[in-house]
Amino acid sequence: MSFFHPGMRQLQEARDTRAIADRLEQVTLRSAFTDEDRAFIQRCAMFFIASADAEGHPDCSYKGGLPGFVRVLDDHTLAVPDYDGNGMYRSWGNVLLNPHVGLLFVDFETPKRLRVNGTAQVCMDDPLCAECPGAVLMVRITATRIFPNCPRYLHKLQWVEPSVYAPRPGYSPPVPAWKSFDAFRDALPARDRLDDGKP
């Protein structure tokens, strides 16, 4: 499959960028993670993921954890733990119907960004879950296209502290406030309710 489809080519032709687009593909596109890619991904505390349902309707989500929560297992495979969230499963539900995903890793301090496109598989009983505190399932992503992206428009932001909800060894995150709201309490799964039915 070509890296550029006709819609991309149409805009490249209109803006006279086809030659530089082709050069960027030749120079930066790869299918295997480099050592630099591995180090960058494993120091990231967040990424964005684009997914789509069976009809192609898109969804974009933020995924966060402590640095290193995304593991590079080999030259082509990432492992992403899924943590307790709002229970809608928009990204991973899409993956069950359409495995194609796009990931964007961003470092706002350096600045730097890396795109990873590929296919994802949801693994409910993945043995890696036992090694990742707070993981309720694991998603393995097979990378097919890896390429850096120009960081020119990244705003300079500074890491202050991790989210108090980010899972880590020997730590029990607090219950998010929204789970105590009257509008949601009765719809929570049993594991999220206290004896009196309130989280």
C-alpha positions as CSV (number, residue, x, y, z in Angstrom):
1,M,0.0,0.0,0.0
2,S,1.3,3.4,-1.0
3,F,2.3,5.8,1.8
4,F,0.4,8.6,0.0
5,H,-3.2,8.2,-1.3
6,P,-4.7,10.4,-4.0
7,G,-6.1,12.9,-1.6
8,M,-2.6,13.5,-0.2
9,R,-1.2,13.7,-3.7
10,Q,-3.8,16.2,-4.7
11,L,-2.8,18.7,-2.0
12,Q,0.9,18.0,-2.6
13,E,0.5,18.9,-6.2
14,A,-1.5,22.0,-5.4
15,R,1.1,23.2,-2.9
16,D,4.2,21.9,-4.9
17,T,5.3,19.7,-2.0
18,R,5.3,16.3,-3.8
19,A,9.1,16.2,-4.1
20,I,9.7,17.0,-0.4
21,A,7.0,14.5,0.6
22,D,8.7,11.8,-1.4
23,R,12.1,12.7,0.1
24,L,10.7,12.5,3.6
25,E,9.2,9.1,2.9
26,Q,12.6,7.9,1.5
27,V,14.7,9.3,4.4
28,T,12.5,9.0,7.5
29,L,9.9,6.2,7.0
30,R,10.8,2.8,8.6
31,S,9.0,-0.4,9.7
32,A,11.3,-1.3,12.6
33,F,12.0,0.7,15.8
34,T,15.5,2.1,16.1
35,D,17.3,2.3,19.4
36,E,16.5,6.0,19.5
37,D,12.8,5.2,18.9
38,R,12.8,2.7,21.7
39,A,14.4,5.2,24.2
40,F,12.0,7.9,23.2
41,I,8.8,5.9,23.5
42,Q,9.9,4.4,26.8
43,R,10.5,7.8,28.4
44,C,7.1,9.1,27.2
45,A,4.4,9.5,29.8
46,M,1.6,9.9,27.3
47,F,0.6,9.4,23.7
48,F,-2.5,10.0,21.5
49,I,-4.2,7.2,19.6
50,A,-6.4,7.4,16.6
51,S,-8.7,4.6,15.8
52,A,-11.8,4.0,13.7
53,D,-14.9,1.8,13.8
54,A,-15.9,-0.7,11.1
55,E,-17.4,2.1,9.0
56,G,-14.4,4.3,9.3
57,H,-15.8,6.8,11.8
58,P,-12.7,8.1,13.7
59,D,-12.0,8.5,17.4
60,C,-8.9,10.1,19.1
61,S,-7.9,9.4,22.6
62,Y,-5.2,10.4,25.1
63,K,-3.4,7.5,27.0
64,G,-1.2,8.3,29.9
65,G,0.8,6.6,32.6
66,L,4.3,6.9,34.2
67,P,7.3,7.0,31.8
68,G,7.9,3.5,30.5
69,F,4.3,2.4,30.7
70,V,4.4,1.7,26.9
71,R,6.9,-1.1,26.3
72,V,8.8,-1.7,23.1
73,L,8.9,-5.5,23.0
74,D,10.8,-6.0,19.8
75,D,11.6,-4.3,16.5
76,H,8.0,-4.1,15.5
77,T,5.8,-4.5,18.7
78,L,4.5,-2.2,21.4
79,A,2.6,-3.2,24.5
80,V,0.2,-0.7,26.0
81,P,-1.5,-1.5,29.3
82,D,-5.1,-0.4,29.6
83,Y,-6.0,1.2,33.0
84,D,-9.3,1.8,34.7
85,G,-11.1,4.6,32.8
86,N,-14.7,5.6,32.1
87,G,-15.6,2.2,30.7
88,M,-16.7,3.4,27.3
89,Y,-13.8,1.5,25.5
90,R,-14.0,3.7,22.4
91,S,-10.4,3.1,21.3
92,W,-10.0,-0.6,22.2
93,G,-13.6,-1.3,21.1
94,N,-12.8,0.1,17.7
95,V,-9.8,-2.1,17.6
96,L,-11.9,-5.2,18.0
97,L,-13.7,-4.2,14.7
98,N,-10.9,-2.4,12.9
99,P,-7.3,-3.0,14.1
100,H,-5.7,-0.1,12.2
101,V,-4.4,2.6,14.6
102,G,-2.2,5.6,14.5
103,L,-0.2,6.7,17.6
104,L,1.5,10.0,18.2
105,F,4.2,10.2,20.9
106,V,5.1,13.8,22.0
107,D,7.8,15.3,24.2
108,F,6.9,18.9,24.8
109,E,10.1,19.7,26.6
110,T,12.7,18.6,24.0
111,P,10.5,19.1,21.7
112,K,10.1,15.9,19.6
113,R,7.3,13.7,18.2
114,L,7.1,10.3,16.6
115,R,4.2,8.7,14.7
116,V,3.6,4.9,14.8
117,N,1.0,3.4,12.5
118,G,0.0,-0.2,12.6
119,T,-2.5,-2.8,13.8
120,A,-3.6,-3.5,17.3
121,Q,-4.8,-6.5,19.2
122,V,-6.6,-6.5,22.5
123,C,-5.3,-9.2,24.9
124,M,-7.6,-9.8,27.9
125,D,-5.3,-12.5,29.4
126,D,-1.9,-11.2,28.4
127,P,0.9,-12.3,30.8
128,L,2.4,-8.8,30.7
129,C,-0.6,-7.6,32.7
130,A,1.0,-9.1,35.8
131,E,4.0,-7.0,35.3
132,C,2.1,-3.7,34.9
133,P,0.4,-2.5,38.1
134,G,-3.2,-1.3,37.4
135,A,-3.4,-3.0,34.0
136,V,-6.8,-4.5,33.2
137,L,-5.9,-5.7,29.8
138,M,-3.0,-5.3,27.3
139,V,-3.0,-4.0,23.8
140,R,-0.2,-5.2,21.5
141,I,0.5,-3.0,18.5
142,T,2.4,-4.2,15.5
143,A,4.1,-1.2,13.8
144,T,4.0,-1.1,10.0
145,R,5.1,2.6,9.6
146,I,7.3,4.6,12.0
147,F,8.3,8.1,11.2
148,P,9.4,11.2,13.1
149,N,7.3,14.4,12.7
150,C,8.5,18.0,12.5
151,P,8.2,19.4,16.1
152,R,8.1,23.0,14.8
153,Y,4.7,23.9,16.2
154,L,5.0,22.0,19.5
155,H,4.5,24.5,22.4
156,K,7.1,24.4,25.1
157,L,5.6,22.7,28.1
158,Q,7.2,21.4,31.3
159,W,6.7,18.1,33.1
160,V,5.6,19.0,36.7
161,E,4.4,15.8,38.2
162,P,2.6,12.5,37.3
163,S,-1.2,12.2,37.7
164,V,-2.2,10.9,41.1
165,Y,-4.3,8.3,39.2
166,A,-1.3,6.9,37.2
167,P,-0.8,3.2,38.4
168,R,2.5,2.3,39.9
169,P,3.9,-0.5,42.1
170,G,2.7,-0.4,45.7
171,Y,0.3,2.4,45.2
172,S,-3.5,2.6,45.2
173,P,-4.8,5.5,43.2
174,P,-7.7,7.5,44.6
175,V,-11.2,7.0,43.3
176,P,-12.0,9.6,40.7
177,A,-14.6,12.1,41.9
178,W,-17.0,11.5,39.0
179,K,-17.6,8.0,40.3
180,S,-19.3,9.5,43.4
181,F,-21.7,11.6,41.4
182,D,-25.4,10.7,41.7
183,A,-25.7,10.5,38.0
184,F,-23.3,7.6,37.7
185,R,-23.2,5.7,41.0
186,D,-26.0,3.2,40.2
187,A,-24.4,2.4,36.8
188,L,-20.9,1.6,38.1
189,P,-19.7,-2.0,38.0
190,A,-19.8,-3.8,41.3
191,R,-16.1,-3.7,41.7
192,D,-16.3,0.1,41.9
193,R,-19.0,0.3,44.6
194,L,-18.6,0.2,48.3
195,D,-20.9,-1.8,50.6
196,D,-23.4,1.1,50.7
197,G,-23.4,1.3,46.9
198,K,-21.4,4.5,46.9
199,P,-17.7,4.5,45.7
